[in-house]
Amino acid sequence: MNEDGGKKKKGGGGGKGFDILTVLGLVLGIGLMVFGIIFTQAPAEPVEGSYNTTEEWQEAHDEWENTKYPKWEEAGGLIQMGNLPNFIDIPSLAITVGGTFAALMVAYPMSIFAKFPTYIMICIMPNKYDPQDYIDQIVDFAKEARVKGLLSLEDKLASTKDAFLKSSLMLVVDSVEPEKVHNLLQAELDKLDERHGIGRTFMESGGAFAPGFGMIGTLIGLINMLKQMSDPSSIGPAMATALLTTLYGSFLANLIFSPMAAKLSVRHNEEYLCRELICEGVEAIQAGENPKFIEEKLNLLVAQKKKKGKKGKGGDEEE
């Protein structure tokens, strides 16, 4: 039984989950940006004593009155500017967003590029991996093997949902040599690490490309502006393109690609730990070790990983 009184789930990582924190982070980040764009602090009323002459103050005050937005007071000092359309620029989007994904297409084959939606879904709706659940399963298998022998595990494995756990124990049931079992399991861990590393690197690359294309857009805007200085009407649009591309690039890097690369790293660590538990447990079962000793060894492995993870939070952290 688990802590909430329900029956403990057997045979897998617990199915799909929903990471509300990732969704809330995205919504909050986008919401705060929109808030900062739409709402602006109302300009302060000119103070008469801060001007050299009364005429200068009156001129500044008249200008302030003429540009005054309605109902400042009701808005608590904030005014709704309606500036959101000013931050939507198709050329800037084409340069930054289009350029970032174009670079990713150049850098990665289609088989990896096409998994971009999958990487997002892994961040939002990951598979659940509970180390304690895996430890309990492995200990149950160890007890079964100790009492009834390794061949008895074949029937018990029929209800196991985790394919890696099932295939690993079947190696033991089929009497594969311990050295071969060890090599095969380590090869599977290496393949998992490599596969997850590709997704993480893909997102990290997007986080590196986006600011670069933001800078390219800024340079394009500045060049257009400098070449058309004789036409004042062209300066504003060119400067807007220059600045908005930097904004878009920073947004993509700091709210989409880099955070999701970090979340994929977390997902990797969760799954990799459970796979390590399976490898250690299967080899211990094949060696005929005491179930209680196996449980303590696996719990120690989890504790060591958690301790190592806490130390790594200040620096590197590994989907």
Residue, then its C-alpha position, 0 to 999 in steps of 0.5 A: m500500500n502507498e501513502d494515500g491508502g491505495k494499492k501500490k501500482k506494479g509493473g512500471g513507471g506509473g504511466k503518464g503524468f502532467d507537469i503543472l509546474t512547467v505549464l504554470g511557468l510558461v503561462l506566467g512567463i508569457g503573462l508577465m511579458v504581456f503585462g509589461i507590454i500592455f501596462t505602463q506606469a503613467p508619467a508623473e505630473p511636471v513639478e513647477g519648481s523643477y523648471n527654470t521658468t514658469e513658462e517652461w513648466q506650463e509648456a511641459h504641463d500642457e504637454w502632459e495634459n494633452t498626452k494624458y490617458p483617461k482614468w489614470e487614477e482608477a488604474g492605480g497609476l497604471i494605464q492600459m496602453g494597448n501597445l501589444p500590436n506594436f510588439i508584433d512584427i512579421p519580418s522580425l518573427a520571420i528572421t528570429v523564429g524562422g531562422t532558429f528553426a532553419a538552423l536546427m534543420v541544418a544542424y540535425p537530421m529530419s528524424i531528430f528535428a521532427k521530434f521537437p513536439t515530442y520533446i515538448m510533450i515530455c516536458i509537459m506530460p512525462n512518464k512517471y518513474d518512482p524509484q521506490d516502486y521499482i525497488d519494491q518490485i525488484v525485492d518481490f522478484a528477489k523473494e520469489a527467486r529465492v523461494k521458488g527459483l529463477l524459473s518461477l519468475e517467468d510467470k510473475l513477469a507476465s504482469t510486469k508492464d515495464a519492458f526493460l525490467k521484463s527483458s532484463l529479468m528474462l535474461v536471468v530466467d534464460s540462464v544467460e551468463p552473468e558477464k553477458v547480462h552485465n554487458l547487455l544491461q550497461a549497453e542499454l543504459d548507454k543507449l538510453d543516455e545517448r538517446h536522451g542526450i540528443g533531445r537535450t542537445f537539440m533544445e540547447s542548440g535552439g537556445a543558442f541559435a535564437p539569440g544569434f538570429g535575434m542579433i542578425g535581425t538587429l543588424i539588419g534593422l540597423i543597416n536599413m535605418l542607417k541607409q535611410m537616415s534621409d527619410p525620417s519615416s523609415i527610421g521607426p520601422a527599421m529600429a522596431t525590427a532591430l529591437l524586436t528581433t532581439l526581444y524574440g530571440s531572448f524570449l525563445a532562448n530563455l523561456i522555451f529552449s533553455p528551460m526545456a533543455a533543463k527539464l529534459s535533463v531532469r526527466h532523463n535523471e528520473e528514468y536513468l535512476c530507475r533503469e540503474l536500479i533495475c540493472e543492479g537489482v537484476e544482477a543481484i537476483q542472478a547472484g542469489e543475494n539476500p532480498k533484504f540486502i538487495e533492498e538496502k543496496l538499492n535504497l543506498l543507490v537512490a540516496q547517493k544519487k539524490k545527494k549527488g544531485k543536490k551537490g550538482k544544483g549549483g553547477d551542472e545538472e543532467e532528460 
